[in-house]
Amino acid sequence: MAIEVRIPTILRQYTDGKKAVEGSGDTLADLFTDLETRHTGIQARIVEKGQLRRFINVYLNDEDVRFVEGIDTKLTDGDTVTILPAVAGGMA
């Protein structure tokens, strides 16, 4: 099963600069474990204590997984997963 994973700039250091990589898994948790086998260190930046990190937003085919099943969201062949770190800041 091939899943496209879109990687934000801040995490591309783990993917040798690639904007997108392929992974596989039945759930997001499985996908992140699979990615870790080829891109060491990336899983710890996305997952903490078995859950998505607080300031990491993950979208499955443009739907926020927090409103589906979170890290247990089911995946199917051809899905696209987008990882977006929350961004804060600006001028006061």
MOPAC internal coordinates of N, CA, C and O (Angstrom, degrees):
PM7 1SCF
backbone

  N    0.0000 0     0.00 0     0.00 0    0    0    0
  C    1.4499 1     0.00 0     0.00 0    1    0    0
  C    1.5228 1   108.18 1     0.00 0    2    1    0
  O    1.2310 1   119.99 1   -55.54 1    3    2    1
  N    1.3085 1   117.63 1   124.46 1    3    2    1
  C    1.4620 1   122.25 1  -179.40 1    5    3    2
  C    1.5259 1   110.50 1  -103.74 1    6    5    3
  O    1.2310 1   121.35 1   -55.17 1    7    6    5
  N    1.3149 1   115.03 1   124.83 1    7    6    5
  C    1.4588 1   122.66 1   176.91 1    9    7    6
  C    1.5215 1   106.94 1  -120.03 1   10    9    7
  O    1.2310 1   119.91 1   -51.19 1   11   10    9
  N    1.3226 1   117.78 1   128.81 1   11   10    9
  C    1.4646 1   120.79 1   174.69 1   13   11   10
  C    1.5189 1   108.27 1   -84.78 1   14   13   11
  O    1.2310 1   120.81 1   -49.09 1   15   14   13
  N    1.3244 1   116.06 1   130.91 1   15   14   13
  C    1.4579 1   121.61 1   178.46 1   17   15   14
  C    1.5230 1   107.87 1  -118.00 1   18   17   15
  O    1.2310 1   120.77 1   -61.58 1   19   18   17
  N    1.3122 1   116.14 1   118.42 1   19   18   17
  C    1.4686 1   121.76 1   178.73 1   21   19   18
  C    1.5256 1   108.34 1   -88.54 1   22   21   19
  O    1.2310 1   121.71 1   -53.35 1   23   22   21
  N    1.3080 1   114.33 1   126.65 1   23   22   21
  C    1.4583 1   121.57 1  -172.27 1   25   23   22
  C    1.5297 1   110.27 1  -105.44 1   26   25   23
  O    1.2310 1   119.49 1   -50.73 1   27   26   25
  N    1.3430 1   118.58 1   129.27 1   27   26   25
  C    1.4621 1   120.32 1   177.31 1   29   27   26
  C    1.5324 1   110.60 1   -73.25 1   30   29   27
  O    1.2310 1   120.59 1   -21.56 1   31   30   29
  N    1.3003 1   116.47 1   158.44 1   31   30   29
  C    1.4604 1   122.27 1  -177.57 1   33   31   30
  C    1.5247 1   112.10 1   -51.12 1   34   33   31
  O    1.2310 1   119.82 1   136.97 1   35   34   33
  N    1.3042 1   117.96 1   -43.03 1   35   34   33
  C    1.4637 1   121.46 1  -175.52 1   37   35   34
  C    1.5388 1   113.02 1   -64.69 1   38   37   35
  O    1.2310 1   119.84 1   157.56 1   39   38   37
  N    1.3178 1   117.92 1   -22.44 1   39   38   37
  C    1.4698 1   120.85 1   179.88 1   41   39   38
  C    1.5258 1   113.12 1  -102.69 1   42   41   39
  O    1.2310 1   119.90 1   179.40 1   43   42   41
  N    1.3062 1   117.79 1    -0.60 1   43   42   41
  C    1.4675 1   120.27 1  -177.52 1   45   43   42
  C    1.5157 1   113.63 1   -68.91 1   46   45   43
  O    1.2310 1   120.35 1   165.93 1   47   46   45
  N    1.3124 1   116.93 1   -14.07 1   47   46   45
  C    1.4623 1   119.35 1   174.93 1   49   47   46
  C    1.5284 1   110.84 1   -63.26 1   50   49   47
  O    1.2310 1   120.32 1   156.60 1   51   50   49
  N    1.3173 1   116.99 1   -23.40 1   51   50   49
  C    1.4690 1   121.63 1   179.12 1   53   51   50
  C    1.5258 1   112.49 1   -87.43 1   54   53   51
  O    1.2310 1   120.48 1   164.68 1   55   54   53
  N    1.3316 1   116.69 1   -15.32 1   55   54   53
  C    1.4722 1   120.79 1  -176.99 1   57   55   54
  C    1.5284 1   111.79 1  -115.19 1   58   57   55
  O    1.2310 1   120.59 1  -155.23 1   59   58   57
  N    1.3133 1   116.47 1    24.77 1   59   58   57
  C    1.4699 1   121.39 1  -179.47 1   61   59   58
  C    1.5243 1   112.04 1    55.10 1   62   61   59
  O    1.2310 1   120.89 1  -143.29 1   63   62   61
  N    1.3288 1   115.90 1    36.71 1   63   62   61
  C    1.4566 1   121.20 1   176.86 1   65   63   62
  C    1.5133 1   116.01 1    82.47 1   66   65   63
  O    1.2310 1   120.20 1  -178.89 1   67   66   65
  N    1.3257 1   117.22 1     1.11 1   67   66   65
  C    1.4696 1   120.24 1  -178.06 1   69   67   66
  C    1.5265 1   111.06 1   -72.54 1   70   69   67
  O    1.2310 1   121.05 1   -43.27 1   71   70   69
  N    1.3397 1   115.60 1   136.73 1   71   70   69
  C    1.4614 1   122.18 1   178.63 1   73   71   70
  C    1.5210 1   112.01 1   -77.51 1   74   73   71
  O    1.2310 1   120.59 1   154.78 1   75   74   73
  N    1.3217 1   116.48 1   -25.22 1   75   74   73
  C    1.4651 1   121.52 1  -179.85 1   77   75   74
  C    1.5301 1   108.57 1  -146.25 1   78   77   75
  O    1.2310 1   121.12 1   -35.92 1   79   78   77
  N    1.3268 1   115.47 1   144.08 1   79   78   77
  C    1.4613 1   121.77 1   177.08 1   81   79   78
  C    1.5203 1   107.78 1  -134.15 1   82   81   79
  O    1.2310 1   120.97 1   -15.15 1   83   82   81
  N    1.3212 1   115.74 1   164.85 1   83   82   81
  C    1.4647 1   120.10 1   175.90 1   85   83   82
  C    1.5078 1   109.92 1  -103.70 1   86   85   83
  O    1.2310 1   121.36 1   -32.91 1   87   86   85
  N    1.3064 1   115.00 1   147.09 1   87   86   85
  C    1.4486 1   121.53 1   176.07 1   89   87   86
  C    1.5091 1   109.06 1  -146.59 1   90   89   87
  O    1.2310 1   121.24 1    -0.14 1   91   90   89
  N    1.3257 1   115.23 1   179.86 1   91   90   89
  C    1.4590 1   119.42 1   177.77 1   93   91   90
  C    1.5175 1   109.59 1  -146.29 1   94   93   91
  O    1.2310 1   121.36 1   -20.13 1   95   94   93
  N    1.3134 1   115.00 1   159.87 1   95   94   93
  C    1.4565 1   121.60 1   178.56 1   97   95   94
  C    1.5143 1   110.55 1   156.84 1   98   97   95
  O    1.2310 1   121.48 1   -23.42 1   99   98   97
  N    1.3182 1   114.77 1   156.58 1   99   98   97
  C    1.4660 1   120.30 1   178.65 1  101   99   98
  C    1.5240 1   112.13 1   -81.05 1  102  101   99
  O    1.2310 1   120.78 1   154.07 1  103  102  101
  N    1.3505 1   116.11 1   -25.93 1  103  102  101
  C    1.4673 1   121.90 1   179.52 1  105  103  102
  C    1.5209 1   108.32 1  -133.76 1  106  105  103
  O    1.2310 1   120.73 1   -10.11 1  107  106  105
  N    1.3347 1   116.22 1   169.89 1  107  106  105
  C    1.4603 1   119.76 1   175.51 1  109  107  106
  C    1.5243 1   110.86 1   -59.14 1  110  109  107
  O    1.2310 1   120.11 1   138.72 1  111  110  109
  N    1.3280 1   117.39 1   -41.28 1  111  110  109
  C    1.4684 1   120.50 1   178.98 1  113  111  110
  C    1.5265 1   110.37 1   -57.31 1  114  113  111
  O    1.2310 1   120.40 1   134.71 1  115  114  113
  N    1.3240 1   116.83 1   -45.29 1  115  114  113
  C    1.4687 1   121.12 1   177.88 1  117  115  114
  C    1.5256 1   111.10 1   -63.18 1  118  117  115
  O    1.2310 1   120.47 1   139.71 1  119  118  117
  N    1.3225 1   116.71 1   -40.29 1  119  118  117
  C    1.4562 1   121.56 1   179.79 1  121  119  118
  C    1.5248 1   110.74 1   -61.22 1  122  121  119
  O    1.2310 1   120.07 1   134.07 1  123  122  121
  N    1.3345 1   117.47 1   -45.93 1  123  122  121
  C    1.4547 1   120.84 1  -178.34 1  125  123  122
  C    1.5275 1   111.28 1   -67.08 1  126  125  123
  O    1.2310 1   120.28 1   146.19 1  127  126  125
  N    1.3159 1   117.06 1   -33.81 1  127  126  125
  C    1.4659 1   120.93 1   174.74 1  129  127  126
  C    1.5233 1   109.95 1   -65.77 1  130  129  127
  O    1.2310 1   120.61 1   137.69 1  131  130  129
  N    1.3272 1   116.44 1   -42.31 1  131  130  129
  C    1.4611 1   120.89 1   177.84 1  133  131  130
  C    1.5247 1   110.92 1   -63.25 1  134  133  131
  O    1.2310 1   119.73 1   136.35 1  135  134  133
  N    1.3188 1   118.13 1   -43.65 1  135  134  133
  C    1.4635 1   121.04 1   179.04 1  137  135  134
  C    1.5235 1   111.33 1   -60.24 1  138  137  135
  O    1.2310 1   120.62 1   142.31 1  139  138  137
  N    1.3088 1   116.41 1   -37.69 1  139  138  137
  C    1.4656 1   121.28 1  -179.19 1  141  139  138
  C    1.5302 1   111.64 1   -60.59 1  142  141  139
  O    1.2310 1   119.78 1   150.25 1  143  142  141
  N    1.3316 1   118.03 1   -29.75 1  143  142  141
  C    1.4663 1   120.51 1  -178.79 1  145  143  142
  C    1.5331 1   111.63 1   -67.72 1  146  145  143
  O    1.2310 1   119.93 1   154.17 1  147  146  145
  N    1.3247 1   117.73 1   -25.83 1  147  146  145
  C    1.4653 1   121.36 1  -179.72 1  149  147  146
  C    1.5276 1   113.69 1  -110.35 1  150  149  147
  O    1.2310 1   120.67 1   160.15 1  151  150  149
  N    1.3286 1   116.33 1   -19.85 1  151  150  149
  C    1.4642 1   121.55 1  -175.74 1  153  151  150
  C    1.5364 1   108.45 1  -131.83 1  154  153  151
  O    1.2310 1   121.53 1  -107.77 1  155  154  153
  N    1.3034 1   114.68 1    72.23 1  155  154  153
  C    1.4675 1   121.99 1  -174.73 1  157  155  154
  C    1.5269 1   112.01 1   -53.61 1  158  157  155
  O    1.2310 1   121.12 1   -50.44 1  159  158  157
  N    1.3228 1   115.46 1   129.56 1  159  158  157
  C    1.4541 1   122.58 1   177.43 1  161  159  158
  C    1.5133 1   114.64 1   101.31 1  162  161  159
  O    1.2310 1   120.12 1   162.16 1  163  162  161
  N    1.3121 1   117.37 1   -17.84 1  163  162  161
  C    1.4689 1   119.90 1  -175.47 1  165  163  162
  C    1.5315 1   112.20 1   -69.94 1  166  165  163
  O    1.2310 1   120.50 1   142.84 1  167  166  165
  N    1.3259 1   116.64 1   -37.16 1  167  166  165
  C    1.4694 1   119.77 1  -176.42 1  169  167  166
  C    1.5303 1   111.72 1   -61.65 1  170  169  167
  O    1.2310 1   120.26 1   139.79 1  171  170  169
  N    1.3206 1   117.11 1   -40.21 1  171  170  169
  C    1.4633 1   120.88 1  -178.97 1  173  171  170
  C    1.5295 1   111.99 1   -66.03 1  174  173  171
  O    1.2310 1   120.07 1   158.12 1  175  174  173
  N    1.3228 1   117.47 1   -21.88 1  175  174  173
  C    1.4655 1   121.00 1   178.73 1  177  175  174
  C    1.5273 1   111.84 1   -83.50 1  178  177  175
  O    1.2310 1   120.74 1   166.05 1  179  178  177
  N    1.3562 1   116.19 1   -13.95 1  179  178  177
  C    1.4598 1   121.07 1  -176.94 1  181  179  178
  C    1.5247 1   111.98 1  -109.78 1  182  181  179
  O    1.2310 1   120.99 1   142.81 1  183  182  181
  N    1.3332 1   115.72 1   -37.19 1  183  182  181
  C    1.4700 1   122.02 1  -173.01 1  185  183  182
  C    1.5263 1   109.94 1  -118.71 1  186  185  183
  O    1.2310 1   121.30 1   -40.62 1  187  186  185
  N    1.3385 1   115.12 1   139.38 1  187  186  185
  C    1.4636 1   121.10 1   175.86 1  189  187  186
  C    1.5262 1   108.10 1  -139.90 1  190  189  187
  O    1.2310 1   120.87 1   -54.79 1  191  190  189
  N    1.3192 1   115.94 1   125.21 1  191  190  189
  C    1.4679 1   122.25 1  -179.91 1  193  191  190
  C    1.5283 1   112.00 1    53.46 1  194  193  191
  O    1.2310 1   120.93 1  -138.94 1  195  194  193
  N    1.3347 1   115.82 1    41.06 1  195  194  193
  C    1.4527 1   120.64 1   175.80 1  197  195  194
  C    1.5187 1   115.83 1    77.38 1  198  197  195
  O    1.2310 1   120.11 1  -173.25 1  199  198  197
  N    1.3228 1   117.39 1     6.75 1  199  198  197
  C    1.4631 1   121.68 1   179.41 1  201  199  198
  C    1.5189 1   109.66 1  -129.64 1  202  201  199
  O    1.2310 1   120.76 1   -20.07 1  203  202  201
  N    1.3265 1   116.16 1   159.93 1  203  202  201
  C    1.4616 1   119.54 1   175.23 1  205  203  202
  C    1.5210 1   109.15 1   -63.63 1  206  205  203
  O    1.2310 1   120.93 1   -41.63 1  207  206  205
  N    1.3157 1   115.82 1   138.37 1  207  206  205
  C    1.4642 1   119.41 1   177.20 1  209  207  206
  C    1.5319 1   109.44 1   -59.70 1  210  209  207
  O    1.2310 1   121.12 1   -29.70 1  211  210  209
  N    1.2994 1   115.46 1   150.30 1  211  210  209
  C    1.4595 1   122.32 1  -173.87 1  213  211  210
  C    1.5274 1   113.23 1   -56.83 1  214  213  211
  O    1.2310 1   120.27 1   139.23 1  215  214  213
  N    1.3238 1   117.09 1   -40.77 1  215  214  213
  C    1.4610 1   119.89 1  -174.74 1  217  215  214
  C    1.5260 1   112.97 1  -103.28 1  218  217  215
  O    1.2310 1   120.93 1  -153.45 1  219  218  217
  N    1.3219 1   115.82 1    26.55 1  219  218  217
  C    1.4584 1   121.47 1   174.41 1  221  219  218
  C    1.5243 1   107.83 1  -115.01 1  222  221  219
  O    1.2310 1   120.66 1   -55.51 1  223  222  221
  N    1.3106 1   116.34 1   124.49 1  223  222  221
  C    1.4558 1   121.81 1   176.10 1  225  223  222
  C    1.5199 1   108.04 1  -103.43 1  226  225  223
  O    1.2310 1   120.49 1   -47.06 1  227  226  225
  N    1.3179 1   116.66 1   132.94 1  227  226  225
  C    1.4550 1   121.84 1   179.75 1  229  227  226
  C    1.5247 1   108.09 1  -124.00 1  230  229  227
  O    1.2310 1   121.30 1   -48.00 1  231  230  229
  N    1.3229 1   115.12 1   132.00 1  231  230  229
  C    1.4571 1   121.26 1  -179.45 1  233  231  230
  C    1.5180 1   109.59 1  -119.85 1  234  233  231
  O    1.2310 1   120.83 1   -45.18 1  235  234  233
  N    1.3057 1   116.01 1   134.82 1  235  234  233
  C    1.4565 1   122.87 1   174.48 1  237  235  234
  C    1.5177 1   106.74 1  -108.73 1  238  237  235
  O    1.2310 1   120.79 1   -68.16 1  239  238  237
  N    1.3270 1   116.09 1   111.84 1  239  238  237
  C    1.4753 1   120.61 1  -177.62 1  241  239  238
  C    1.5268 1   111.32 1    49.61 1  242  241  239
  O    1.2310 1   120.46 1  -133.59 1  243  242  241
  N    1.3255 1   116.73 1    46.41 1  243  242  241
  C    1.4702 1   125.12 1   177.16 1  245  243  242
  C    1.5277 1   114.71 1    73.90 1  246  245  243
  O    1.2310 1   119.48 1  -170.03 1  247  246  245
  N    1.3324 1   118.61 1     9.97 1  247  246  245
  C    1.4690 1   121.14 1   177.06 1  249  247  246
  C    1.5209 1   109.08 1  -111.09 1  250  249  247
  O    1.2310 1   120.66 1   -51.87 1  251  250  249
  N    1.3298 1   116.34 1   128.13 1  251  250  249
  C    1.4604 1   122.16 1   179.76 1  253  251  250
  C    1.5288 1   109.39 1   -63.75 1  254  253  251
  O    1.2310 1   120.26 1   -59.04 1  255  254  253
  N    1.3351 1   117.10 1   120.96 1  255  254  253
  C    1.4692 1   120.36 1  -175.37 1  257  255  254
  C    1.5205 1   112.97 1   -69.17 1  258  257  255
  O    1.2310 1   119.77 1   164.92 1  259  258  257
  N    1.3329 1   118.04 1   -15.08 1  259  258  257
  C    1.4699 1   119.98 1   176.81 1  261  259  258
  C    1.5313 1   110.68 1   -63.50 1  262  261  259
  O    1.2310 1   120.70 1   156.13 1  263  262  261
  N    1.3361 1   116.28 1   -23.87 1  263  262  261
  C    1.4528 1   120.73 1  -179.20 1  265  263  262
  C    1.5285 1   111.92 1  -100.09 1  266  265  263
  O    1.2310 1   120.63 1  -171.83 1  267  266  265
  N    1.3242 1   116.40 1     8.17 1  267  266  265
  C    1.4685 1   121.97 1   175.09 1  269  267  266
  C    1.5218 1   105.89 1  -111.53 1  270  269  267
  O    1.2310 1   120.38 1    74.57 1  271  270  269
  N    1.3256 1   116.88 1  -105.43 1  271  270  269
  C    1.4682 1   119.87 1   178.93 1  273  271  270
  C    1.5225 1   112.27 1  -125.62 1  274  273  271
  O    1.2310 1   120.31 1  -158.26 1  275  274  273
  N    1.3221 1   117.01 1    21.74 1  275  274  273
  C    1.4558 1   120.45 1   178.87 1  277  275  274
  C    1.5147 1   111.18 1    60.07 1  278  277  275
  O    1.2310 1   120.52 1    43.68 1  279  278  277
  N    1.3111 1   116.60 1  -136.32 1  279  278  277
  C    1.4582 1   121.91 1  -177.29 1  281  279  278
  C    1.5269 1   112.53 1   -67.82 1  282  281  279
  O    1.2310 1   120.26 1   164.76 1  283  282  281
  N    1.3214 1   117.11 1   -15.24 1  283  282  281
  C    1.4630 1   121.64 1   178.19 1  285  283  282
  C    1.5235 1   113.06 1   -93.02 1  286  285  283
  O    1.2310 1   120.37 1  -171.55 1  287  286  285
  N    1.3287 1   116.90 1     8.45 1  287  286  285
  C    1.4588 1   121.74 1   179.03 1  289  287  286
  C    1.5259 1   110.02 1   -58.71 1  290  289  287
  O    1.2310 1   120.96 1   -48.15 1  291  290  289
  N    1.3188 1   115.77 1   131.85 1  291  290  289
  C    1.4659 1   122.46 1  -178.96 1  293  291  290
  C    1.5302 1   110.41 1   -75.60 1  294  293  291
  O    1.2310 1   120.98 1   -35.47 1  295  294  293
  N    1.3279 1   115.72 1   144.53 1  295  294  293
  C    1.4568 1   122.89 1   179.31 1  297  295  294
  C    1.5206 1   110.54 1  -117.43 1  298  297  295
  O    1.2310 1   120.93 1   -26.48 1  299  298  297
  N    1.3260 1   115.82 1   153.52 1  299  298  297
  C    1.4621 1   120.94 1   174.09 1  301  299  298
  C    1.5254 1   108.65 1  -131.87 1  302  301  299
  O    1.2310 1   121.05 1   -20.26 1  303  302  301
  N    1.3083 1   115.60 1   159.74 1  303  302  301
  C    1.4527 1   122.26 1  -179.05 1  305  303  302
  C    1.5284 1   110.16 1   -54.70 1  306  305  303
  O    1.2310 1   120.69 1   -48.01 1  307  306  305
  N    1.3199 1   116.29 1   131.99 1  307  306  305
  C    1.4601 1   121.00 1   178.76 1  309  307  306
  C    1.5139 1   114.90 1    92.55 1  310  309  307
  O    1.2310 1   119.83 1   175.86 1  311  310  309
  N    1.3285 1   117.93 1    -4.14 1  311  310  309
  C    1.4651 1   120.73 1   178.06 1  313  311  310
  C    1.5259 1   110.34 1   -65.15 1  314  313  311
  O    1.2310 1   121.40 1   -22.15 1  315  314  313
  N    1.3287 1   114.92 1   157.85 1  315  314  313
  C    1.4586 1   121.85 1   173.30 1  317  315  314
  C    1.5167 1   108.19 1  -121.00 1  318  317  315
  O    1.2310 1   120.82 1   -52.48 1  319  318  317
  N    1.3298 1   116.04 1   127.52 1  319  318  317
  C    1.4607 1   122.66 1   177.51 1  321  319  318
  C    1.5231 1   107.46 1  -111.92 1  322  321  319
  O    1.2310 1   120.75 1   -51.18 1  323  322  321
  N    1.3334 1   116.17 1   128.82 1  323  322  321
  C    1.4508 1   121.64 1   178.38 1  325  323  322
  C    1.5233 1   108.39 1  -115.62 1  326  325  323
  O    1.2310 1   120.87 1   -51.64 1  327  326  325
  N    1.3242 1   115.94 1   128.36 1  327  326  325
  C    1.4562 1   122.09 1   178.72 1  329  327  326
  C    1.5233 1   107.17 1  -105.00 1  330  329  327
  O    1.2310 1   120.59 1   -54.87 1  331  330  329
  N    1.3360 1   116.49 1   125.13 1  331  330  329
  C    1.4576 1   121.00 1   179.95 1  333  331  330
  C    1.5221 1   109.99 1  -132.52 1  334  333  331
  O    1.2310 1   119.89 1   -64.01 1  335  334  333
  N    1.3258 1   117.82 1   115.99 1  335  334  333
  C    1.4599 1   118.38 1   174.07 1  337  335  334
  C    1.5317 1   108.94 1   -71.29 1  338  337  335
  O    1.2310 1   120.76 1   -37.65 1  339  338  337
  N    1.3010 1   116.14 1   142.35 1  339  338  337
  C    1.4557 1   120.07 1   176.89 1  341  339  338
  C    1.5309 1   108.31 1   -66.62 1  342  341  339
  O    1.2310 1   120.49 1   -40.23 1  343  342  341
  N    1.3103 1   116.66 1   139.77 1  343  342  341
  C    1.4485 1   121.24 1  -177.93 1  345  343  342
  C    1.5206 1   108.47 1  -117.37 1  346  345  343
  O    1.2310 1   121.24 1   -47.01 1  347  346  345
  N    1.3042 1   115.24 1   132.99 1  347  346  345
  C    1.4650 1   120.19 1   177.93 1  349  347  346
  C    1.5145 1   107.83 1  -131.17 1  350  349  347
  O    1.2310 1   121.30 1   -16.68 1  351  350  349
  N    1.2695 1   115.11 1   163.32 1  351  350  349
  C    1.4562 1   118.59 1   176.06 1  353  351  350
  C    1.4999 1   110.63 1   130.79 1  354  353  351
  O    1.2310 1   121.62 1    15.08 1  355  354  353
  N    1.2945 1   114.51 1  -164.92 1  355  354  353
  C    1.4455 1   120.38 1  -177.71 1  357  355  354
  C    1.5081 1   109.43 1   123.93 1  358  357  355
  O    1.2310 1   120.94 1    10.72 1  359  358  357
  N    1.2776 1   115.81 1  -169.28 1  359  358  357
  C    1.4623 1   120.44 1  -178.40 1  361  359  358
  C    1.5190 1   109.69 1   -96.42 1  362  361  359
  O    1.2310 1   121.27 1   -36.56 1  363  362  361
  N    1.2937 1   115.18 1   143.44 1  363  362  361
  C    1.4566 1   120.72 1   179.84 1  365  363  362
  C    1.4904 1   110.98 1   -89.22 1  366  365  363
  O    1.2310 1   120.10 1   180.00 1  367  366  365

